[in-house]
Amino acid sequence: MAKRILSKMKNSSLLFYIDNYERLYFFKRFFSAVYSLEMNPVVITSVPSIHLRLKVSKIKTYLIKRPEKNKSHETEYNRNSLDLLTGTQDRKLSNLVYNSAKSLTLVILKNHNIILALIFNGSSTVAHAISDSLNENSIKKVYFELANIPGKIFVDPDGVNAQSRLFHSPNILDEFSPPPSFEYTRWREWYLSVGNKPLQANLKNKFYLGNILDALLYKIGYGIDLNKGSLISRLTKKNIPGSKSSRGILEEEKALPDRYVFIPLQVSDDTQLLLNSDFTNAEALIYANKEAIKRGLPLIVKIHPAEKSEKEIDKITAIAKDNNITISNSSASRLVSHASLIITINSSVGLDALIRRKEVIFLGKTLYENLTYDRLEKYIYHYLLNINYFNQQDISTSTFNMIIERAYI
């Protein structure tokens, strides 16, 4: 199938949505494979410094800007993007951003033979605008997300998490052949030996010199700042993950109970919590406490190591204190490996528990709950792609071919 698809794609263009410097460094790794397949990258971005940087590199790039005053934008954007749910945009700003991004995307589609778009996560206002434009023109797309398994990326044609095609059609996995048992066994042994550190903990808020330039360019009206408030104030604001999460902890070296229920919490502004769950962290903790009491077991909770909200940490700490729940700072892998039951909203820790063949209760909308052991092996071995988000190696042509094929499943 790959050869037939690629033969139709020669001399065409691929659209990349790059919304920050992490995505810039990630997607630039694709460009050599794109060129080797006789295609061209086209970038749409909301970040002025990235736009200028790519222009210097001779990459065709478009910056999302405020519309001209004589142009009307009548589309009312009424969906809930992650920007709206986290409060970084209000309705007025999101409407402006959506219409500006959609208008620009339609211009790009008119000027270039775009046959595939690559978008990370896809839950932002801009991503919704781009996706809607692509849908209206029947153009394929693939969405990327951290798989929270070392060295692997989730890629899907419809979205990530509960928006993915795999979530709605888990039987896709049944079409793959089982991985060689010795290979999966060897991989599982390696995985259990290295543990499962949440990859979000690696996503620290780095400061880039380009951020200063962006603040100045936004000030003079070059581009649209996608967030309410001053960029400088956001960059200088104290933002230390887990700054309070050590209060009331069970020390890692202390012996764990023989049997217990474990609940790992989500980051309070995470997509999984805001878009894919009817439970807040606090509500999930209360549910887990009732389940633990029903089973006559103690409950241990772990606040996500990337949690930044002191208000959220205080809320969880108060619930734990009132209900004799232990807050642990031990590693999630250690807590999962000794737990009798894991309760999670939609955490990667739930996937880790499945790999360890533990009993898991999922409270959120998650594709993990449909993973039988057979499907789990196929998901890890076939559906997740071998791409390490955190290194700088170029994506190989063969791996890029697999991404293209994923758009056509």
Protein Blocks (a to p, Z undefined) as FASTA:
>chain_A
ZZmmmmmmgoiacddddfbfklmmmmmmmmmmmmmnopacddddfbfklmmmmmmnopac
dddddddfkbccfbdcfbdcfklmnopacfklmmmmmmmmmmmmmmmmmmpccfbdcdeh
jlamklmmmmmmmmmnopacdddddehighiacddfkbghjlbmklmmmmlmmmpccddf
klmmmmmmmmmmnopadfklmmccdddfklmmmmmmmmnopajdfbgcjfklmmmpccde
hklmmgoiacfklccdfbdcddddddfkbfklmmmccbdfklmmmmmmmmmmmnopacdd
dddfkbcblklmmmmmmmmmmnopacdfbdfklmmmmpmbdcdfkdcklmmmmmnopacd
dfbdcfklmmcfklmmmmmmmmpccddfkbcbdcdfklmmmmmmmmmZZ
